[in-house]
Amino acid sequence: MSPSVTKEHIVEIFSAYGSISSVEFVNHEKTDGGLYRCMLITYHKLPDAQKAVKYMDGGMIDKNEITVALHKTSS
């Protein structure tokens, strides 16, 4: 994910699927020493998150193909 993609940009795109409670960006180190950027989007309702996965997995943001998957949190 490009550094030019902002939290506001992500909220604008992903709020089409439901009410978002938070967006967090996380940087991870690649094995070649570079970094990749991922985001954690939390929805208020599970069905909204499931819609986001259905429609956005394999989609494009800022000319980059994205992977969208559910991650169960403890709450």
C-alpha positions in Angstrom: 0.0 0.0 0.0 1.4 3.3 -1.1 2.3 5.9 1.6 0.1 8.3 -0.3 -3.0 6.4 0.8 -4.5 8.0 3.9 -6.8 6.9 6.6 -9.5 9.2 5.2 -9.1 7.6 1.8 -9.6 4.1 3.3 -12.6 5.2 5.3 -14.1 6.8 2.1 -13.7 3.5 0.2 -14.6 1.0 2.9 -17.4 2.8 4.5 -19.5 1.9 1.5 -19.9 -1.5 3.1 -20.9 -0.4 6.6 -20.0 1.7 9.7 -16.3 1.6 10.5 -15.1 1.9 14.1 -11.3 2.2 13.4 -8.6 2.1 10.7 -5.0 1.3 11.6 -2.0 1.2 9.3 0.8 -1.2 10.2 4.2 -1.5 8.5 5.9 -4.9 8.2 9.4 -5.7 7.1 9.8 -7.8 3.9 12.4 -10.6 3.8 14.4 -8.5 1.3 14.7 -5.6 3.9 11.9 -3.5 2.4 8.7 -2.6 4.0 5.1 -3.4 3.1 2.1 -1.5 4.5 -1.1 -3.1 5.6 -4.2 -1.8 7.2 -6.6 -3.1 9.9 -10.2 -2.0 9.4 -12.7 -2.7 12.2 -16.4 -2.6 11.4 -19.1 -2.3 14.0 -20.9 -5.3 12.5 -19.6 -8.6 11.1 -21.9 -8.6 8.0 -20.4 -5.3 7.0 -16.9 -6.7 7.2 -18.0 -9.7 5.2 -19.3 -7.5 2.5 -16.0 -5.6 2.3 -14.2 -8.9 1.9 -16.6 -10.0 -0.8 -16.3 -6.8 -2.9 -12.8 -5.5 -2.2 -10.6 -8.6 -2.1 -8.6 -8.5 -5.3 -9.6 -4.8 -5.8 -7.3 -1.9 -6.6 -6.2 1.0 -4.4 -3.7 3.5 -5.7 -2.8 1.1 -8.6 -2.0 -1.7 -6.2 -4.0 -4.9 -5.9 -5.2 -5.5 -2.4 -6.0 -8.6 -0.4 -8.9 -8.3 2.1 -9.6 -11.0 4.7 -11.4 -11.4 8.0 -9.4 -11.4 11.2 -11.3 -12.5 14.3 -10.5 -10.4 17.3 -11.2 -11.3 20.9 -13.9 -9.1 22.4 
